[in-house]
Amino acid sequence: MTETEALAAFAALSQETRLQVVRLLVRAGPGGMPAGAIGEALGGASSSRMSFHLAQLEQAGLVRSRREGRSIIYSAVYPTLSGLVSFLMRDCCNGHPEVCAPVVAALSCTCEPEDADA
């Protein structure tokens, strides 16, 4: 990731609604969510407001959209998000990997599968 790409991503994420959208889409997984469901999950945001924010995120390369029938589905672009974290951490260790160990541990997925009997 270049510095210009990182700046565009950080600029897009520096707004509360857009940061909430990205976090929501990361949790939603690769399948993503319909635009209307994103708006509902964020407290009933209007479709025009959501369209604006989703367009900003898409322009920054943080989300992508696809059409499924009459719906537009948005999903997080995991390689871009990973690239952004890597951009920040690329030179952190300066030859001392133990410095980055807590960050790597924090990024490890601690999700547990849902109990099928629940």
C-alpha positions in Angstrom: 0.0 0.0 0.0 1.3 3.4 -0.9 1.2 6.4 1.3 -1.4 8.0 -1.0 -3.6 5.0 -0.7 -3.2 4.9 3.1 -4.1 8.6 3.3 -7.3 8.0 1.2 -8.3 5.1 3.5 -7.6 7.1 6.7 -9.5 10.0 5.3 -12.5 7.8 4.6 -12.3 6.2 8.0 -12.0 9.5 9.9 -15.8 10.0 9.8 -17.9 8.2 12.5 -20.6 6.6 10.2 -18.0 5.4 7.7 -15.9 3.8 10.5 -19.1 2.1 11.8 -19.9 0.8 8.4 -16.5 -0.7 7.9 -16.6 -2.4 11.3 -20.1 -3.7 10.6 -19.0 -5.1 7.2 -15.9 -6.7 8.7 -18.2 -8.5 11.2 -20.6 -9.4 8.4 -17.9 -11.4 6.6 -17.2 -11.9 2.9 -20.9 -12.2 2.0 -21.4 -8.6 3.0 -24.8 -6.9 3.6 -27.4 -5.2 1.5 -27.3 -1.4 1.7 -30.7 -1.2 3.4 -29.6 -3.6 6.1 -26.5 -1.5 6.7 -28.6 1.6 7.2 -31.0 -0.2 9.6 -28.1 -1.6 11.6 -26.8 2.0 12.0 -30.0 3.3 13.5 -32.1 3.8 10.4 -29.8 6.0 8.4 -31.5 7.4 5.3 -30.7 5.7 2.0 -29.2 8.9 0.5 -26.9 9.3 3.6 -25.8 5.7 3.4 -25.2 6.0 -0.4 -22.9 8.9 0.2 -20.9 7.2 2.9 -20.7 3.9 1.0 -19.5 5.7 -2.1 -16.7 7.4 -0.1 -15.7 4.0 1.3 -15.8 2.4 -2.1 -13.7 5.1 -3.6 -11.1 4.6 -0.9 -11.0 0.9 -1.8 -12.3 -0.2 1.7 -15.6 -1.7 0.5 -16.9 -3.1 -2.8 -20.4 -3.5 -4.1 -22.1 -6.0 -6.2 -25.6 -6.3 -7.5 -27.8 -9.3 -6.5 -31.2 -9.0 -8.1 -32.6 -5.6 -7.0 -30.2 -5.3 -4.1 -26.7 -3.8 -3.8 -24.6 -5.8 -1.5 -21.6 -4.2 0.1 -18.6 -6.1 1.6 -15.3 -5.2 3.2 -12.2 -5.4 1.1 -10.1 -7.4 3.4 -6.8 -7.1 1.4 -7.1 -3.3 1.6 -7.8 -3.4 5.3 -4.9 -5.8 5.9 -2.7 -3.6 3.7 -3.6 -0.6 5.9 -2.7 -2.4 9.1 0.5 -3.6 7.4 1.3 -0.1 6.2 1.1 1.2 9.8 3.1 -1.7 11.3 5.6 -2.3 8.5 8.6 -0.6 10.3 7.4 -0.9 13.9 9.8 -3.6 15.0 13.0 -2.2 13.7 14.6 -5.7 14.1 12.7 -6.5 17.3 9.7 -8.7 16.5 8.7 -8.9 20.1 7.5 -5.3 19.8 4.8 -6.4 17.3 3.8 -9.6 19.0 0.9 -8.0 21.0 -0.5 -6.5 17.8 -0.3 -9.8 16.0 -2.0 -11.5 18.9 -4.8 -8.9 19.0 -5.5 -9.4 15.4 -5.8 -13.2 15.7 -9.4 -14.3 15.4 -10.8 -15.4 18.7 -14.2 -16.3 17.3 -15.8 -19.5 18.5 -18.3 -21.3 16.4 -21.9 -21.0 17.6 -23.2 -23.9 19.5 -25.5 -25.9 17.2 -27.8 -26.8 20.1 -28.4 -23.1 21.1 
